[in-house]
Amino acid sequence: MFDFPGKTTEIDYTEDVKIDLKAKKILSVLSRNCRLKLTPTQIGNIVGLSKEVIHHRIKNLENNGLIRGYYTAVNLRKIGLQVYIVFLELQNISQSRETKLVNKLIKHPATHYITYCLGKYDIVFDIIAKSIDDFDEILRNIFQEFGRYIKSYETTTILDVLKYVSLVESFSRNLDLKKEKLINVSPFIKDLTNLKIDYKETKINLDEKDFQILGLLANNATLQLKQLAEKINLSSDAIKYRIKGLVKQNVILGFYPIINMSMLGYHNYGILLELNNTTFEEKEKILNNLAFHPDVVFCLKTSSHYEIILNVAVKNNLHLYKLINDLKEKFPRQIKKIETFLIIKDHKIAFLPSL
């Protein structure tokens, strides 16, 4: 269902899906390490169901659209790549022209994530490039046809990723999962709760087989060792050894499902934080608070005047208000401005796209 590299996954708002406690536990377990899908007995030991029932329930979660795919989080800086974020504000553009613009972005091999928004910005997307010059060339190529419809745009570089999860911790708050048991059975991977990606690390050299493994796992993290071995012409043991090496070298950061949280009653918002002149210690305190916040999906430190970018999942406007108001109360002197926008649709999620 998901096993081709470079695919585009779209997520749109849709009706809520009612799932029981066991299904919630399965989602929570998979959100920490989706390769556990390959070992349903282990999930069953955590959730309290047989492996046959676990397999059936995961298939149902996939079929009803709650799970849209499985991806491997790759530390792009470790392989010499950088992520740039572009915020677009459009003007005087018809629906057909806007669709054409979005399709151009989707088809571009360097785009990673494209989302349609409601708020200050209309479209936000990522570009993966080897250098600032490459990024500039890619951006000029994209804008060449649609420049007159762009009222304004901003760009920023990701300096650090303080958090990246596929399911907010608040979802799992009352599920009573035994984390120690979960960590112990997780193949290849350590506990990835509140993952911090060190973007300051230097590039390492990988061989062709390593890149083939990354390319296959990037957009289908649940490929079995045997399947990988057949595609790459290595033994299963050799594949397992290489994956462990990529994890140890901090190239592979985790294995995650793509979960449509809108079907669980959540709404995704982007939040941009502009700070006053703050000390390093004050900024780290804010970042640490956000990295452990149960409603935060990802927390990015960037190079623009919006020094912190968040994606949060909330149940309603009051939930969002309380989250923002809590930030203002905790850091009244440090936070200068807060900009929010509703994420309506993810047009593209493609991990490690072809460059």
C-alpha positions as CSV (number, residue, x, y, z in Angstrom):
1,M,0.0,0.0,0.0
2,F,2.8,2.4,0.8
3,D,5.9,0.8,-0.6
4,F,7.3,3.2,-3.2
5,P,9.9,5.8,-2.5
6,G,9.3,9.5,-3.3
7,K,5.6,9.3,-3.0
8,T,3.4,12.2,-2.0
9,T,1.0,11.8,0.9
10,E,-1.9,14.2,1.3
11,I,-3.8,14.9,4.5
12,D,-7.1,16.8,4.6
13,Y,-9.6,17.6,7.3
14,T,-12.3,15.1,7.5
15,E,-14.9,13.7,9.8
16,D,-13.8,12.4,13.2
17,V,-13.3,8.7,13.6
18,K,-14.4,7.0,16.9
19,I,-11.8,4.5,18.1
20,D,-11.8,2.5,21.3
21,L,-9.1,2.4,24.1
22,K,-7.2,-0.5,22.5
23,A,-7.0,1.3,19.1
24,K,-5.7,4.4,20.9
25,K,-3.0,2.4,22.6
26,I,-2.0,0.9,19.3
27,L,-1.7,4.3,17.7
28,S,0.3,5.6,20.7
29,V,2.7,2.6,20.5
30,L,3.2,3.0,16.7
31,S,3.7,6.7,17.1
32,R,6.9,6.0,19.1
33,N,8.3,3.4,16.7
34,C,6.2,2.2,13.7
35,R,8.6,-0.6,12.9
36,L,6.9,-2.4,15.8
37,K,4.2,-3.0,13.2
38,L,6.5,-5.8,12.0
39,T,6.3,-7.5,15.5
40,P,2.6,-7.5,16.4
41,T,3.3,-9.9,19.3
42,Q,5.3,-7.3,21.0
43,I,2.6,-4.6,20.5
44,G,0.1,-7.2,21.8
45,N,2.1,-7.6,25.0
46,I,1.9,-3.9,25.6
47,V,-1.7,-3.4,24.6
48,G,-3.1,-6.7,25.8
49,L,-4.3,-8.3,22.5
50,S,-3.2,-11.2,20.4
51,K,-0.9,-10.7,17.4
52,E,-3.8,-11.6,15.0
53,V,-6.0,-8.9,16.5
54,I,-3.2,-6.4,16.5
55,H,-2.6,-7.0,12.7
56,H,-6.3,-6.7,12.0
57,R,-6.6,-3.5,14.0
58,I,-3.6,-1.8,12.4
59,K,-5.0,-2.7,8.9
60,N,-8.3,-1.0,10.0
61,L,-6.4,2.1,11.1
62,E,-4.8,2.2,7.6
63,N,-8.0,1.5,5.7
64,N,-10.0,4.2,7.4
65,G,-7.3,6.8,6.7
66,L,-6.1,7.4,10.3
67,I,-2.6,6.1,9.3
68,R,-1.6,7.4,5.9
69,G,1.8,5.8,5.7
70,Y,5.1,5.2,7.5
71,Y,8.3,7.2,7.2
72,T,11.8,7.3,8.6
73,A,13.0,10.6,10.0
74,V,16.5,11.4,8.6
75,N,18.9,13.9,10.0
76,L,19.5,15.8,6.7
77,R,22.4,17.8,8.0
78,K,24.3,14.6,8.5
79,I,24.1,13.9,4.8
80,G,24.9,17.4,3.7
81,L,21.4,18.8,3.2
82,Q,19.6,21.8,4.7
83,V,15.9,22.5,5.1
84,Y,14.5,26.0,4.2
85,I,11.0,27.1,4.9
86,V,9.0,29.4,2.6
87,F,5.9,31.4,3.7
88,L,3.7,32.7,0.9
89,E,1.1,35.4,0.9
90,L,-0.9,35.3,-2.3
91,Q,-2.9,37.9,-4.2
92,N,-5.3,38.2,-7.2
93,I,-5.1,34.5,-7.9
94,S,-7.9,32.3,-9.2
95,Q,-8.6,28.8,-7.8
96,S,-7.2,27.2,-11.0
97,R,-4.0,29.2,-10.8
98,E,-3.5,28.4,-7.2
99,T,-4.0,24.7,-8.0
100,K,-1.4,25.0,-10.7
101,L,1.0,26.6,-8.3
102,V,0.4,23.8,-5.7
103,N,0.9,21.1,-8.3
104,K,4.2,22.7,-9.4
105,L,5.4,22.6,-5.8
106,I,4.2,19.0,-5.4
107,K,6.0,17.8,-8.5
108,H,9.3,19.6,-7.7
109,P,11.8,17.0,-6.4
110,A,13.2,19.3,-3.8
111,T,10.0,20.1,-1.9
112,H,9.5,18.2,1.3
113,Y,6.3,19.5,3.0
114,I,3.6,21.7,1.5
115,T,0.6,22.9,3.4
116,Y,-2.4,25.2,2.7
117,C,-3.1,27.6,5.5
118,L,-5.8,30.1,6.7
119,G,-4.3,33.2,8.3
120,K,-1.5,35.6,7.4
121,Y,0.0,33.0,5.0
122,D,-1.7,31.0,2.3
123,I,0.9,28.4,1.6
124,V,3.9,27.2,3.6
125,F,6.4,24.8,2.1
126,D,9.9,23.3,2.7
127,I,12.7,23.1,0.3
128,I,15.6,20.7,0.7
129,A,18.9,22.0,-0.8
130,K,22.6,21.4,-0.6
131,S,23.4,25.1,-0.1
132,I,21.9,28.6,0.0
133,D,22.8,29.1,-3.7
134,D,20.9,25.9,-4.6
135,F,17.9,27.1,-2.5
136,D,17.9,30.4,-4.3
137,E,18.0,28.8,-7.7
138,I,15.1,26.4,-6.8
139,L,13.1,29.3,-5.4
140,R,13.6,31.5,-8.5
141,N,12.6,28.6,-10.7
142,I,9.3,28.1,-8.7
143,F,8.5,31.8,-8.6
144,Q,9.3,32.5,-12.3
145,E,5.8,31.5,-13.4
146,F,3.8,32.8,-10.5
147,G,5.6,35.9,-9.2
148,R,2.7,38.3,-10.0
149,Y,0.4,36.3,-7.7
150,I,2.7,36.5,-4.7
151,K,2.0,39.5,-2.5
152,S,4.9,38.7,-0.2
153,Y,7.0,35.9,1.0
154,E,9.5,35.1,3.8
155,T,12.1,32.4,4.1
156,T,14.0,31.0,7.0
157,T,16.5,28.2,7.7
158,I,16.1,25.5,10.3
159,L,18.9,25.8,12.8
160,D,17.7,23.2,15.2
161,V,14.8,20.8,15.7
162,L,13.9,20.6,19.4
163,K,10.9,18.2,18.9
164,Y,9.2,16.2,16.2
165,V,6.5,13.7,16.9
166,S,3.7,12.1,14.9
167,L,1.1,12.2,17.7
168,V,0.9,14.7,20.5
169,E,1.7,13.4,24.0
170,S,-1.7,14.8,25.3
171,F,-3.4,12.0,23.2
172,S,-1.6,9.3,25.2
173,R,-1.8,11.0,28.6
174,N,-4.4,8.7,30.2
175,L,-3.6,5.5,28.3
176,D,-1.5,3.9,31.0
177,L,1.2,2.6,28.7
178,K,4.3,1.1,30.3
179,K,7.1,3.1,28.7
180,E,9.9,0.9,30.0
181,K,8.3,-2.1,28.4
182,L,7.9,-0.2,25.2
183,I,11.5,1.0,25.1
184,N,12.8,-2.5,25.8
185,V,11.0,-4.1,22.9
186,S,11.7,-1.4,20.3
187,P,14.0,-2.8,17.6
188,F,16.9,-0.6,16.4
189,I,15.8,2.5,18.3
190,K,16.0,4.1,21.7
191,D,13.2,6.1,23.4
192,L,12.4,9.0,21.0
193,T,10.0,10.9,23.2
194,N,10.9,14.6,23.0
195,L,13.5,13.8,20.3
196,K,16.2,16.5,19.8
197,I,17.9,16.6,16.5
198,D,21.4,18.0,16.6
199,Y,21.6,20.1,13.5
200,K,25.1,21.2,14.4
201,E,26.6,17.9,13.8
202,T,29.0,17.6,10.8
203,K,28.3,15.7,7.6
204,I,29.3,12.0,7.5
205,N,30.2,9.9,4.5
206,L,27.8,7.1,3.6
207,D,28.2,4.6,0.8
208,E,25.8,3.7,-2.0
209,K,24.1,0.9,0.0
210,D,23.4,3.2,3.0
211,F,21.8,5.7,0.7
212,Q,19.7,2.9,-0.9
213,I,18.5,1.9,2.6
214,L,17.6,5.5,3.5
215,G,15.8,6.0,0.1
216,L,13.7,2.9,0.6
217,L,12.9,3.4,4.3
218,A,12.3,7.2,4.1
219,N,8.8,6.8,2.7
220,N,8.1,3.3,3.9
221,A,9.6,2.7,7.4
222,T,7.9,-0.7,7.8
223,L,9.7,-2.5,5.0
224,Q,10.9,-5.8,6.4
225,L,14.6,-6.7,6.4
226,K,14.0,-9.4,3.8
227,Q,12.3,-7.0,1.5
228,L,15.1,-4.5,1.9
229,A,17.7,-7.3,1.3
230,E,16.0,-8.3,-2.0
231,K,15.9,-4.7,-3.3
232,I,19.5,-3.9,-2.3
233,N,21.2,-7.3,-2.9
234,L,22.5,-7.7,0.7
235,S,21.7,-10.2,3.3
236,S,19.1,-9.5,6.0
237,D,21.8,-9.5,8.7
238,A,23.8,-7.0,6.7
239,I,20.8,-4.7,6.3
240,K,20.1,-5.0,10.1
241,Y,23.7,-4.1,10.9
242,R,23.6,-1.1,8.6
243,I,20.3,0.2,10.0
244,K,21.7,-0.1,13.5
245,G,24.8,1.9,12.3
246,L,22.7,4.6,10.8
247,V,20.7,4.9,14.1
248,K,24.0,5.0,16.1
249,Q,25.5,7.7,13.9
250,N,22.3,9.8,14.4
251,V,21.4,9.6,10.7
252,I,18.2,7.8,11.3
253,L,16.3,9.5,14.1
254,G,13.1,7.5,14.3
255,F,10.4,5.5,12.5
256,Y,7.0,7.2,12.5
257,P,3.5,6.7,11.2
258,I,1.8,9.5,9.3
259,I,-1.3,10.0,11.5
260,N,-4.2,12.2,10.4
261,M,-4.9,13.8,13.7
262,S,-7.8,15.8,12.3
263,M,-9.7,12.5,12.4
264,L,-9.1,12.3,16.1
265,G,-10.7,15.7,16.7
266,Y,-7.5,17.8,16.5
267,H,-6.8,21.0,14.6
268,N,-3.3,21.8,13.5
269,Y,-2.0,25.4,13.9
270,G,1.3,26.9,13.0
271,I,2.6,29.4,15.6
272,L,5.5,31.8,14.9
273,L,7.2,33.4,17.9
274,E,9.2,36.6,17.6
275,L,11.3,37.3,20.7
276,N,12.7,40.4,22.3
277,N,16.4,40.7,22.9
278,T,16.8,37.7,25.2
279,T,19.8,36.0,26.8
280,F,20.9,32.5,25.6
281,E,19.7,31.1,28.9
282,E,16.2,32.7,28.5
283,K,15.8,31.4,25.0
284,E,16.9,27.9,26.0
285,K,14.3,28.0,28.8
286,I,11.5,28.8,26.3
287,L,12.7,26.1,23.8
288,N,12.9,23.5,26.6
289,N,9.4,24.4,27.7
290,L,8.0,24.0,24.2
291,A,9.9,20.8,23.5
292,F,8.2,19.1,26.5
293,H,4.7,20.7,25.9
294,P,2.2,17.9,25.4
295,D,0.3,19.8,22.6
296,V,3.4,20.5,20.4
297,V,3.9,18.4,17.3
298,F,7.2,20.0,16.3
299,C,9.4,22.9,17.6
300,L,11.9,24.5,15.3
301,K,14.6,27.0,16.0
302,T,15.2,29.2,12.9
303,S,17.3,32.0,11.5
304,S,14.5,34.5,10.8
305,H,12.9,37.2,13.0
306,Y,10.5,34.5,14.0
307,E,13.1,32.6,15.9
308,I,10.8,29.7,16.9
309,I,8.3,27.9,14.8
310,L,5.7,25.5,16.3
311,N,3.1,23.1,15.0
312,V,0.5,22.4,17.6
313,A,-2.5,20.1,17.7
314,V,-5.5,21.4,19.7
315,K,-9.1,20.4,20.1
316,N,-10.7,23.8,19.6
317,N,-10.1,27.6,19.7
318,L,-10.3,27.7,23.5
319,H,-7.6,25.1,23.7
320,L,-5.4,27.2,21.4
321,Y,-6.2,30.4,23.4
322,K,-5.1,28.7,26.6
323,L,-1.9,27.4,25.0
324,I,-1.0,30.8,23.7
325,N,-2.0,32.6,26.9
326,D,0.0,30.2,29.0
327,L,3.1,31.1,26.9
328,K,2.5,34.8,27.4
329,E,2.1,34.4,31.1
330,K,5.3,32.3,31.4
331,F,7.4,34.5,29.2
332,P,5.8,38.0,29.2
333,R,9.1,39.9,28.7
334,Q,10.8,37.5,26.3
335,I,8.0,37.1,23.7
336,K,7.6,40.1,21.4
337,K,5.0,38.8,18.9
338,I,2.9,35.7,18.2
339,E,1.5,34.9,14.8
340,T,-0.8,31.9,14.2
341,F,-2.4,30.3,11.2
342,L,-4.7,27.3,10.8
343,I,-3.3,24.4,8.7
344,I,-6.1,23.4,6.3
345,K,-4.5,20.7,4.3
346,D,-1.1,19.1,3.8
347,H,-0.6,18.9,0.1
348,K,2.6,16.9,0.3
349,I,4.6,15.0,2.8
350,A,7.6,13.4,1.1
351,F,10.5,12.4,3.3
352,L,13.9,12.5,1.6
353,P,12.5,13.4,-1.8
354,S,14.7,12.9,-4.9
355,L,17.1,15.7,-5.5
